[in-house]
Amino acid sequence: MALAACGRSESQADRTAAGGASASKGQLDYWSMLAPLVAGSHGGHCTRLPASEPLRGAAITLGQDGRLTAPGIDVDMRRAQMIQLGREVRDGAVQVSAMLSIDAADGPVLSLVDEGTPDGAAATLMRNASQISCARGSPLEKLRGQPLYKAAAPVIEGTARTLKCGSMKTRMAWTDTEFKVADGILTLGAETFDLRRADRETLMFTAEENQLAYSFSLPGGPLMYVFYDGAGRVRSVEGRTEHETTHACHIDA
């Protein structure tokens, strides 16, 4: 459930990401929107690798204030350079995942998954060469409980904006096109997309660009990406299939 089109470097670990208490004026506090979906104590049968050391009674705990604790680890994940949440519906079953990364190479990197089956939830925390893995963990009920477009409604839904959309046939003509999301319906010009029918959704925050990306796909449709800036304003929309780009729109700055 990776949002491959939005991958970026995560080297600037000293930046404060996802808003937090230090969100600057005019910038949205993305952390406060995303954190409640994954905060909690992610316990289970925990082991420290590579020594395969059992950690009895241990847990990986993430607070809504950003504090991440585990045996030997106490860090502020509000400094995360990347936060990615995924939700997918397969044969009526909901599967979810999350990843929060301060530094892709050295960590900490927290990965959570819930396959929607008994004992299907797990948590992994990596830092340098060390790893703590907790199998049969706590279900991600809040992340599973609602579509991501609803969780991100304060950003996703709003007043209509005019984007410049290019013709995929001529690749030259740019026309003014209205973009809006209301009541779970995304409107792009004459097209509408019912987000309530989405079978795959992701939300990704990247600190380097101070950007939130929302992606979704409908059965049989293209994978659509909507990018928002640090103030929650839509910046661009892209649509892709396996073989071609179907939509290309941007704000006329």
C-alpha positions, 0 to 999 in steps of 0.5 A, spaced: 500 500 500 505 504 498 504 511 495 510 510 490 509 516 487 510 521 493 517 518 496 522 523 498 528 523 501 528 523 509 535 525 511 533 532 514 531 529 521 532 535 525 525 538 522 519 538 526 514 534 522 507 534 522 505 540 525 505 538 533 505 544 538 510 548 533 506 549 527 507 555 524 502 560 523 498 559 517 500 551 517 496 546 518 497 541 524 498 534 520 500 530 526 494 532 530 490 529 524 494 523 523 496 521 530 490 519 533 489 513 528 495 510 530 496 512 537 496 506 542 500 501 545 502 496 540 504 490 544 503 482 543 509 477 543 515 482 542 522 480 540 529 484 539 533 482 533 538 480 531 539 476 538 532 473 538 531 476 545 524 475 548 521 481 551 516 479 556 511 484 557 514 489 552 510 494 548 511 499 543 507 505 545 506 511 541 502 517 544 498 522 541 503 527 543 508 524 539 512 520 544 514 513 542 517 508 547 519 501 547 525 497 551 531 502 550 527 507 546 524 514 547 523 519 542 519 524 539 515 522 533 513 529 531 520 529 528 518 524 523 520 526 516 515 521 513 508 518 515 504 514 511 497 510 512 494 505 508 487 502 508 485 497 503 478 493 502 479 486 499 473 481 498 470 486 504 475 485 509 479 491 511 487 491 511 491 497 514 498 499 515 502 505 517 509 507 517 512 513 521 520 514 519 525 519 522 530 517 518 530 512 513 537 509 514 538 510 521 531 510 524 527 510 528 522 507 523 515 504 526 511 500 522 504 497 523 500 492 520 493 489 521 490 484 516 484 484 519 484 477 521 485 474 528 492 475 530 493 479 524 496 485 527 503 486 528 508 492 530 516 493 528 520 498 530 527 499 527 533 503 529 540 502 526 541 495 526 536 493 532 529 491 531 523 490 536 518 486 533 511 484 536 507 479 533 499 478 535 499 485 537 493 490 538 488 491 532 489 498 529 481 499 530 481 507 529 485 506 522 480 500 520 474 504 523 473 509 517 475 511 510 481 515 510 478 521 506 473 521 512 479 522 517 482 527 513 476 531 511 478 537 515 483 538 509 480 533 503 473 537 503 473 544 502 471 550 498 472 549 490 478 551 487 480 552 480 486 548 477 489 548 470 488 541 467 492 538 461 489 534 455 492 527 455 491 527 448 494 533 445 499 534 452 498 541 450 492 544 452 491 547 459 484 549 461 481 551 467 477 546 471 474 546 478 476 541 483 472 540 489 471 534 495 464 534 498 460 529 502 465 524 499 464 526 492 471 528 488 469 533 482 474 534 477 471 538 472 465 534 469 468 527 472 466 525 479 469 520 483 465 517 489 470 516 495 466 512 499 467 506 493 474 506 494 478 500 495 485 503 496 487 509 500 493 512 502 495 518 506 502 521 506 505 526 509 512 528 507 516 534 512 521 536 506 516 538 502 511 540 508 506 536 503 500 531 504 498 527 499 492 523 499 491 517 494 485 513 492 483 508 487 476 505 485 474 499 482 477 499 475 479 506 475 485 509 475 490 511 481 488 518 483 493 522 487 491 529 490 497 533 493 496 539 499 501 544 501 502 545 509 496 550 509 492 544 506 491 548 500 490 543 494 496 544 489 495 538 484 492 532 482 494 526 478 491 520 475 495 514 473 494 507 470 499 501 469 500 504 462 499 511 462 497 518 465 490 519 465 490 526 469 494 532 470 492 538 474 496 543 478 494 550 481 496 556 477 500 559 481 
